[in-house]
């Protein structure tokens, strides 16, 4: 019969140190993953609204006044504004200053770190709708953190 050597204190210390190092590397990534996943879910919830607004803009040659309310989007299958998960925030169709007559705005609550993003449609030369994503600075939001949550977002300058 073969005898097994007992584990020594040094071996256990090294094993625990390795686990600690791996945890210190992975934990920040995990903490950053949760808010990004919540934002991804919020953005996915407006996909149908973006599609309807895009179709409406293409049908009306880019006239945003004909696509700026739920009532005007009824014929594109939109009966109500999309609802985000419990207490995550709200979705609005709105104008931003005089510069952008139509945007889909997601106003995040504390669960979404009070970030606000505007999805603004533009019509390109081929008459296709392109969506730009802009961060709107709010009183309780951290711009750098919010911009890291939504890929490709830029800060909206209104002046």
Secondary structure, DSSP 8 states (H G I E B T S, - for coil): --------HHHHHHHHHHHHHHHHHHHHHHHHHHHHHHHHHHHHHTHHHHHHHHHHHHHTTT-GGGSSSTGGGGGGT--S----STTSEEEEEEEETTTEEEEEEEEE-GGGTT-EEEEEEEE-TTS-EEEEEEE---TT--HHHHHHHSTT-EE----
